[in-house]
Amino acid sequence: MYAAVVDFRTDGQVEAVLDSALVTDAFWSHAHRDDGLEHVRIAVSPNGLSAAVFIAAVDAHAAAEAALALAWRLVTAVPALAGWYVESCAVLSNSARSGDPGKPGGPGGSDTGTGAGDGTR
């Protein structure tokens, strides 16, 4: 399992405060079986929100792709997220327990990030 952090921001036209329970429910209701979603934690701030999503995937790249696809699905389908965009998505290093030091998520692995908007990570 991989942990990815997805950052959402507004386009400046809407208020940047949302209920974290609403966003959590949106993740679960819009997740597809192939997304591999296992857990979600939301942190809301005046600047936007961050979602820590835990994804069952074969590698960090697949986890980043699944987290990013799900995040964009939310901003295009959930009315409460109209005016929001995905700023970045990054899989945390060592979030999968692999014994291979050369693999992402294993000892010595590296972050796999996907720049998704104005910022990159």
N, C-alpha and C positions, 0 to 999 in steps of 0.2 A: 504494500500500500504506500502511496506517495501523498505528501501534503503539499498542496499548492495554495498560494495566496493570490487572490484576485482582487484588484483595486478598482472600484467604480467611482466615477466622478460625474457631476452634472455639466450640462452645457452652459450653465450660468443663468438660464431662463427659468429654472425651477428651484424650489427650496431643497437644500441638500440634507434634509433630515427625514429619515424613514424609520419605521418600526422594525427592529431586527427580527421579530417573530414573523412578520409579513414576508421579509426577504428569505428567511429560512424555509417557510412554507412554499415559497415560489421555487426555490431550488428543488425541493422534493417533488413538487407537482409537475415540473418541467423536465426532470431528469429522465433520460431513456435508460433502459437496461444496459446498453452498450457503453454508457458514460462511466460506469463503475463507481458511482457515488456511494460512499460508505458513511461519511459524517460531514456535518456542516457547522461552522461557528461563525457568527457575524459580529463585527465591531463597527458601530456607527459613530461618526464624528461630524463636526460642523463642515468639514471639507469633503465628505463623501462617506463611503463605507468600504470595508475590507471583508472579504470572506475567506476563511480558511476552509478549504474543501479537501477531504481525504478521498483519494481515488484509487481503486484497485486497477492496476494497469501493468503491462509487461515491462515497461521501462519509464523513465522520467519524461522522455519526449511524448510518449503516448498519454501520460497523465496530464501534461501541459496542454496538449491538443484537446483532450476531453474536457478539462476544466474551462478552457477558453471557449470552446463551442457551447458549453452549457451556459456560461456567463452571457455570451452574446444572444443566446436564445432567450434569456430572461429579459434583457433590455429591449428586445424587439417584440416580446409577447406579453409582458406584464404591464398593464396600464399605469401602475404606481411608479414604474421605472421609465416612463416616457420622459425624454430629455436627459437621460443618463447614458453613459458610454463606459466601456471597459478600458481603463487606462493601462493596466499591465496585468500580467500573470506570470508567476514564478514558482517553480517547484523547488522546495527546500532541499538542500543537500542532506544526505544521510536520512531522508525520510522513509526510504525502503531499507529493509534489513537484508542486505546482500553480503555474502562473504567475500565477494570479488572486489578487491581494492580498485580495480580499473573501471568498474561500472558506476554510473551515476546512482547515488543513493547508498553506495557502499563506502567503506573507509577510503578516503581520498577522492571520492566522487565530487562532482561539482553541481552548482545550480543550473537548471535548465529554465531559461526565461523566454517569454514570448512577448515582445513589445506589441501592444494592442491599440495604441492610440497616441496621444501626445507624448506620453512618457514611455520609457523602456526600462526593462529590468532583466 
